[in-house]
């Protein structure tokens, strides 16, 4: 049997375990230090205790023929041909012998059974790290999330994990995690008694690199430009033939990942170093960028029609490659190509729900300077449109004018879309509607859908509920005509919110399930399910909401990625009276690493304010609710303003001001577009304030502008 794997995966340990499980005489021979193939038989003889044999093979045969024996030949890769020849001869001449070899490439001999040795699983990596770290620091305490992040950074390689754990004798876990940004330089100076290729991480990888042919080395360096899995076609794009790629797979420098290939990050980092040193980085990265610009441009027309689902999934497979391509084009390539790529990725991120990602990268792209008369400026409006679309969903329109600059000409649909969303960001809703008007009957259905979507945004901002519903229905019809699942599901959910606000629970639920079915077919990320859950809560369907939220949590890879789901689960726990559980869920959200977008931050403060009110801490409740209201008002997000205001009404009722509470509830009715008679908080407060219905009714007859003014005044009042 041959154990095959990349350097540093702990093959020796696995070989020893295999040997210990066999009730036979066992000999382990380390071939790593051997560089001369002719010395392999002598090394084996010496390991068996045979002194200076004249015919080492014959003497080894004699020594291994006396009993059932397991011979382990460890680290054969430097002398693989000699090890293979010796193993075949010994097996032919010793009937009771079994040979177990460990190597980074197969021996390719008759009867060989390969056993690939992958990196450790996350659980095994965590156990090894903690075990080795506590050998030097028995009092070590580290969060599971931090340890997992360290082990992922080290690709689950046992030797790398051991080297990292040893560093904790002199630093904190947090310092170690930060230092691993340069893992090859950071993990140096290991056990001085270990072989040179086991003393540091760079030595481990270099040990695998040295036996490669010149062609293989050049190919491995060029493949290091791929930050994630790639295909043979992608490899050929950067100048690596399929035959050379397969050779690198055989040598454990590249792994096969289904019908794709990938390098461990540690090996890729070493390859990148060599690529830079050898002067080939710019050429390879140019080729990589061209490859994925081509992919983006081929995807673009399909993202707006019936091919959306398949092409969305295809782009998701290459997300990191597309990002790397965009970054290289922006910093080192053709600005026009960068803008072309950014426009496609902006739509991709919108469909996927990665709005914060889009805002970050598209802002960076729009910030790049342009030369006077640059032809790339003709492409800028499409990127501005993608930026503003994602910024609207992310609640990040506050500095839209700074990012986008002067609006483009509104004679084109794209220019009108950009001008309309800029107008919305600056509370000039009338101007926004006016620039859209000439284009609303555009012959292309997808364009019509996007323009109606923009006008629905403006309607929502101004509180024109009736016109907003009409625009949404027009947009749904247009997106359905073109086969766009994303636009259809998004707007069906908007219609569901409107129906639940007026108490049409049956229609709202049907719309939500239709929207969810479309988004599942599209493969949309967890955010869509969270939004659906929130809409189900508005409709009083808390059981269905819980199912969706728990599904999101179960599918998640980190606490940070499910923050909004946990916030909603905290609200559900509060509705059921389990305030301790609600607090624990919000604590998880608060402690999660990473930046939160304005919408999520507002959602958190709203939930925390409602919970503080329920526990009787009214000052804390006011603090959270005012923060949530300020964020929602700046976006602006009218449904969120209504939700926050319900919490404020609860604080007022508990604080002895029931008439003010009833007025706030009436104003929230106006801003929301209906009474939301099935929402758990609204149901409870409506009952508790029933004696003050006259104040509710009076506020519910206000215009949207008057209701917003009342709520703004209330959230600015002390006490």
Residue pairs with C-beta under 8 A, 6 or more apart in sequence:
1 18
1 98
1 99
1 100
1 101
1 112
1 113
1 114
1 115
2 100
2 101
2 102
2 103
2 106
2 107
2 112
2 113
2 114
2 115
3 11
3 14
3 15
3 18
3 100
3 101
3 102
3 103
3 115
3 117
4 102
4 103
4 104
4 105
4 106
4 114
4 115
4 116
4 117
4 252
5 11
5 104
5 116
5 117
5 118
5 252
6 104
6 119
6 157
6 208
6 252
6 253
6 255
6 264
6 267
7 104
7 157
7 159
7 197
7 204
7 205
7 207
7 208
7 252
8 157
8 158
8 159
8 160
8 201
8 204
8 205
8 266
9 117
9 118
9 119
9 120
9 157
9 158
9 159
10 117
10 120
10 157
10 158
10 159
11 74
11 75
11 102
11 103
11 117
12 28
12 30
12 74
12 75
12 102
13 158
14 102
14 117
15 28
15 72
15 74
15 100
15 102
16 28
16 72
18 72
18 100
19 26
19 28
19 70
19 72
19 100
20 26
22 70
22 98
24 67
24 68
24 69
24 70
24 98
25 67
25 68
25 69
25 70
26 69
26 70
26 71
26 72
27 47
27 48
27 64
27 69
27 70
27 71
27 72
28 47
28 72
28 74
29 43
29 44
29 47
29 71
29 72
29 73
29 74
30 47
30 74
30 75
31 40
31 43
31 73
31 74
31 75
31 76
31 78
31 79
31 83
32 74
32 75
32 78
32 195
32 197
33 195
34 40
34 43
34 78
34 79
35 78
35 79
36 79
37 79
37 81
37 82
38 82
40 79
40 82
40 83
40 86
41 56
41 57
41 60
41 86
42 53
42 56
44 56
44 60
44 71
44 73
44 86
45 53
45 56
45 59
45 60
45 63
48 60
48 63
48 64
50 56
50 59
50 60
50 63
53 59
53 60
57 86
57 89
57 90
60 90
61 89
61 90
61 93
61 94
64 71
64 90
64 94
64 97
65 93
65 94
65 95
65 96
65 97
67 96
68 96
69 94
69 96
69 97
69 98
70 97
70 98
70 99
70 100
71 90
71 97
71 98
71 99
71 100
72 99
72 100
72 101
72 102
73 83
73 86
73 87
73 99
73 100
73 101
73 102
74 101
74 102
75 102
75 103
76 83
76 84
76 101
76 102
76 103
76 107
77 103
77 104
77 105
77 208
77 211
77 251
78 211
80 103
80 105
80 107
83 101
83 103
83 107
84 107
84 108
84 109
87 99
87 101
87 107
87 109
88 109
88 110
90 97
90 99
91 97
91 99
91 111
101 107
102 117
104 208
104 251
104 252
105 250
105 251
105 252
106 112
106 114
106 250
118 156
118 255
119 125
119 155
119 156
119 157
119 264
120 128
120 151
120 156
120 157
120 158
120 161
121 156
122 148
122 151
122 152
122 156
124 156
125 148
125 151
125 154
125 156
125 161
126 144
126 147
126 148
126 151
128 158
128 161
128 162
128 165
129 147
129 150
129 151
129 161
129 164
129 165
130 140
130 142
130 147
132 161
132 162
132 165
132 166
133 140
133 142
133 165
133 168
134 140
135 165
136 165
136 166
136 168
136 169
137 168
137 169
140 168
140 173
142 173
145 558
145 559
145 593
146 173
146 174
146 177
147 173
149 177
150 164
150 173
150 176
150 177
150 180
151 161
153 177
153 180
153 183
153 265
154 160
154 161
154 164
154 180
154 183
154 266
155 264
155 265
155 266
157 204
157 264
157 266
159 198
159 201
159 204
160 183
160 187
160 201
160 204
160 266
162 190
163 187
163 190
163 200
163 201
164 176
164 180
164 187
166 190
166 191
167 176
167 179
167 186
167 187
168 176
171 179
179 186
180 186
180 187
183 201
183 266
183 269
184 201
184 202
184 205
184 266
184 269
184 270
184 273
185 202
187 200
187 201
187 202
188 199
188 200
188 201
188 202
189 199
189 200
190 198
190 199
190 200
191 198
191 199
192 199
196 203
197 203
197 204
197 206
197 207
198 204
201 266
202 270
205 266
205 267
205 270
206 270
208 251
208 252
208 253
208 267
209 217
209 220
209 253
209 270
209 274
211 251
212 220
212 251
212 253
215 244
216 244
216 247
216 248
216 251
216 253
217 274
218 280
219 239
219 240
219 241
219 244
219 245
219 248
220 248
220 253
220 254
220 263
220 267
220 271
220 274
221 271
221 272
221 274
221 275
221 278
221 280
221 284
222 238
222 239
222 240
222 275
222 280
222 284
222 287
223 230
223 235
223 238
223 240
223 245
223 248
223 254
223 261
223 263
223 268
223 271
224 263
224 267
224 268
224 269
224 270
224 271
224 272
224 274
224 275
225 238
225 272
225 275
225 281
225 284
225 285
225 287
225 288
225 324
226 234
226 238
226 262
226 263
226 268
226 288
226 321
227 268
227 320
227 321
227 323
227 324
228 262
228 318
228 319
228 320
228 321
229 257
229 260
229 261
229 262
229 317
230 260
230 261
230 262
230 321
231 259
231 260
231 261
232 242
232 245
232 261
234 291
234 321
235 241
235 242
235 245
235 261
236 242
237 287
237 288
237 290
237 291
238 284
238 287
238 288
238 291
239 284
239 287
245 254
245 261
248 254
249 255
249 256
249 261
253 263
253 267
254 261
254 262
254 263
255 261
255 262
255 263
255 264
260 317
263 271
272 281
275 281
275 284
282 332
285 324
285 328
285 332
286 328
286 332
286 333
288 321
288 324
288 325
288 328
289 324
289 325
289 328
289 329
289 333
289 337
291 321
291 325
292 318
292 321
292 322
292 324
292 325
292 341
293 325
293 329
293 337
293 340
293 341
295 314
295 315
295 318
295 322
296 315
296 322
296 325
296 340
296 341
296 344
296 345
297 340
297 341
297 344
299 311
299 314
299 315
299 344
299 348
300 343
300 344
300 347
301 307
302 308
302 310
302 311
303 311
303 312
303 344
303 347
303 348
303 351
304 347
304 446
304 482
304 484
305 446
305 482
305 483
305 484
306 482
306 483
308 351
308 483
308 484
308 485
308 486
308 522
309 485
309 521
309 522
309 523
312 348
312 351
312 352
312 522
312 523
313 523
315 322
315 348
316 352
316 523
322 341
322 345
322 348
323 345
323 361
325 341
326 338
326 341
326 342
326 345
326 361
326 365
329 335
329 337
329 338
329 341
330 338
330 342
330 364
330 365
330 368
334 376
335 368
335 370
335 374
335 376
336 375
336 376
336 379
338 365
338 368
338 376
339 365
339 376
339 379
339 380
339 382
339 383
340 379
342 361
342 362
342 365
342 383
342 386
343 379
343 382
343 383
343 385
343 386
345 358
345 361
345 362
345 386
346 358
346 362
346 383
346 385
346 386
346 387
346 389
346 390
347 386
349 355
349 357
349 358
349 386
349 390
350 358
350 386
350 389
350 390
350 393
350 486
351 486
351 522
351 524
352 524
352 525
353 393
353 524
353 525
353 526
353 527
353 528
354 525
355 390
355 391
355 393
355 394
355 396
355 597
356 394
356 396
356 595
356 597
358 386
358 387
358 390
358 394
359 387
359 390
359 391
359 394
359 396
362 383
362 386
362 387
362 390
363 387
363 403
365 383
366 380
366 383
366 384
366 387
366 403
366 404
366 405
367 403
370 376
370 377
370 380
380 408
381 408
381 412
381 414
381 415
381 418
382 414
384 404
384 408
384 418
385 414
385 417
385 418
385 421
387 403
387 404
388 397
388 400
388 404
388 417
388 418
388 421
388 422
388 425
389 421
391 397
391 400
391 403
392 421
392 424
392 457
393 599
394 597
394 598
394 599
395 597
395 598
395 599
395 602
395 631
395 634
395 635
395 637
396 597
396 598
397 421
397 424
397 425
397 635
398 425
398 634
400 421
400 422
400 425
400 426
401 422
401 425
401 426
404 418
404 422
407 415
407 418
407 419
407 422
408 414
408 415
408 418
408 419
409 415
410 416
410 419
410 435
413 439
413 442
413 447
413 450
413 451
416 435
416 436
416 438
416 439
416 451
417 436
417 450
417 451
417 454
419 431
419 432
419 435
420 432
420 433
420 435
420 436
420 454
420 455
420 457
420 458
421 432
421 454
421 457
422 432
423 429
423 431
423 432
423 435
423 458
424 432
424 454
424 457
424 458
424 461
427 461
429 458
429 461
429 462
432 454
432 455
432 458
433 455
433 458
436 451
436 454
436 455
436 458
439 447
439 451
440 448
440 451
440 452
440 455
441 448
442 448
442 451
444 482
445 478
445 479
445 481
445 482
446 478
446 479
446 482
446 484
446 487
448 474
448 475
448 478
449 475
449 476
449 478
449 479
449 482
449 484
449 487
450 475
450 487
452 471
452 472
452 474
452 475
452 478
453 471
453 475
453 487
453 490
453 491
455 471
456 468
456 471
456 472
456 475
456 491
456 494
459 465
459 467
459 468
459 471
460 468
460 638
461 636
461 638
462 704
463 638
463 670
463 671
463 673
463 703
463 704
463 705
463 707
463 708
464 704
465 498
465 673
468 498
469 495
469 498
472 491
472 494
472 495
472 498
473 495
475 487
475 491
476 487
476 488
476 491
476 492
476 495
478 487
479 486
479 487
479 488
479 491
480 488
485 518
485 519
485 521
485 522
486 518
486 519
486 522
486 524
488 515
488 518
489 514
489 515
489 516
489 518
489 519
489 522
489 524
489 528
490 515
492 511
492 512
492 514
492 515
492 518
493 511
493 512
493 515
493 531
493 532
493 535
495 511
496 507
496 508
496 509
496 511
496 512
496 515
496 535
496 539
497 508
497 535
497 538
497 639
498 673
498 674
499 505
499 507
499 508
499 511
499 539
500 508
500 535
500 538
500 539
500 540
500 674
500 676
500 678
500 679
501 538
501 672
501 673
501 674
501 675
501 676
502 673
502 674
502 675
503 674
503 675
503 676
503 677
503 678
505 539
505 540
505 541
505 678
508 535
508 538
508 539
509 536
509 539
509 541
509 544
512 532
512 535
512 536
512 539
515 532
516 528
516 529
516 532
516 548
519 528
519 529
519 532
526 552
526 555
526 556
526 561
526 562
526 565
527 564
529 548
529 549
529 551
529 552
529 565
530 548
530 549
530 552
530 564
530 565
530 568
532 548
533 544
533 545
533 546
533 548
533 549
533 552
533 565
533 568
534 545
534 568
536 542
536 544
536 545
536 548
537 545
537 568
537 571
537 572
537 679
537 680
538 676
538 678
538 679
539 678
540 678
540 679
540 680
540 683
542 572
542 575
542 680
545 568
545 572
546 569
546 572
549 565
549 568
549 569
549 572
550 569
552 562
552 565
553 562
553 565
553 566
553 569
556 562
556 565
558 592
559 566
559 588
559 589
559 591
559 592
560 592
560 593
560 594
563 589
563 592
563 596
563 600
563 604
564 600
564 603
566 585
566 586
566 588
566 589
567 585
567 586
567 589
567 600
567 603
567 604
567 607
568 603
568 607
569 585
570 581
570 582
570 583
570 585
570 586
570 589
570 607
570 611
571 582
571 607
571 610
573 579
573 581
573 582
573 585
574 582
574 607
574 610
574 611
574 614
575 680
575 681
579 611
579 614
579 615
582 607
582 611
583 611
586 604
586 607
586 608
586 611
589 604
590 604
596 604
598 631
598 634
598 635
599 631
599 635
599 637
599 640
601 631
602 627
602 628
602 631
602 632
602 635
602 637
602 640
602 644
603 628
603 640
604 628
605 624
605 625
605 627
605 628
605 631
605 644
606 624
606 625
606 628
606 640
606 643
606 644
606 647
608 620
608 624
609 620
609 621
609 622
609 623
609 624
609 625
609 628
609 644
609 647
609 648
609 651
610 621
610 625
610 646
610 647
610 650
610 681
611 621
612 618
612 620
612 621
612 624
613 621
613 647
613 650
613 651
613 654
614 650
616 654
618 651
618 654
618 655
621 647
621 650
621 651
622 648
622 651
625 644
625 647
625 648
625 651
625 715
626 715
628 640
628 644
628 647
629 641
629 644
629 645
629 648
629 711
629 715
630 715
632 640
632 641
632 644
633 641
633 712
638 671
638 672
638 673
639 672
641 668
641 671
641 708
641 711
642 668
642 669
642 671
642 672
642 676
645 664
645 665
645 667
645 668
645 671
645 711
645 714
645 715
646 664
646 665
646 668
646 679
646 681
646 682
646 685
647 681
648 664
648 711
648 714
648 715
649 661
649 662
649 664
649 665
649 668
649 685
649 689
650 661
650 681
650 685
652 658
652 660
652 661
652 664
653 661
653 685
653 688
653 689
655 719
658 689
658 691
658 692
659 692
659 695
660 714
661 685
661 689
661 692
662 689
662 692
662 693
662 694
662 695
662 696
662 699
663 695
663 696
663 698
663 699
663 710
663 714
664 699
664 710
664 711
664 714
665 682
665 685
665 686
665 689
665 696
665 699
666 695
666 696
666 697
666 698
666 699
666 700
666 701
666 702
666 707
667 699
667 700
667 702
667 707
667 708
667 710
667 711
667 714
668 707
668 711
669 675
669 676
669 696
669 699
669 700
670 699
670 700
670 702
670 703
670 704
670 706
670 707
671 704
671 707
671 708
671 711
675 682
675 686
675 700
676 682
677 683
677 686
686 696
689 696
699 707
699 710
702 710
